[in-house]
Amino acid sequence: MIIIGGGVIGLELGQVYQRFGTKVTVIEYLDRIISVADKDLSSVFTKIITKHGFILYTGHKVTSGKNLGDCGEITFEPVKGGPSITQKAEVVLVATGRRPFTDGLGAEALGIKFDNKKRIIVNKSYQTNVPNIYAVGDIIDGPMLAHKAEDEAVAVVDVLTGKKAHVNYNTIPSVVYSHPEIAWVGKTEDELKTENVAYNKG
């Protein structure tokens, strides 16, 4: 199996299939897997899964793909330049991220505004530009996590009942259902450096 995308979904599913005996190759555009996590965490996890037999091509981009009937053929090359590689696999899984599923909602007919990624635009109270319509979860900006959507829904109920509502996104945990499982909460070291925030590392 070739997995295009070394993020959360690709690695979760890759580990499932690998446990069934599948040889798994991952092609990731960025220079490391699980780029949303802290670099140290990503580095440790890389060592673990390569020890278990994963083949990783980080810093590589897919340039073409073919369905050959009984297999797929993928051609990829280093992002920074270099010779291209062509490999065949029985299965090719594209796991390059998720996008909001807003087609068929009828939101456009109501005049609801979207951003350039087809997400519904809301204010701090999750209210759309149509005053009596609110939106939460995967169809608005932010991580596509069930527990994030749940917190937003509770906040909307608070707003509708006249209470003050706030969701602190820095306290919403992220998780990778891998082996071992990975979880983190709050800002990464890179984010703290970018924001010039003092921190302790241990």
Secondary structure, 3 states (H helix, E strand, C coil): CEEECCCHHHHHHHHHHHHCCCCCEEEECCCCCCCCCCHHHHHHHHHHHHHCCCEEEECEEEEEEEECCCCEEEEEEECCCCCCEEEEECCEEECCCCCCCCCCCCCHHHCCCECCCCCECCCCCCECCCCCCECCHHHCCCCCCHHHHHHHHHHHHHHHCCCCCCCCHHHCCEEECCCCCEEECCCCHHHHHHCCCCCCCC
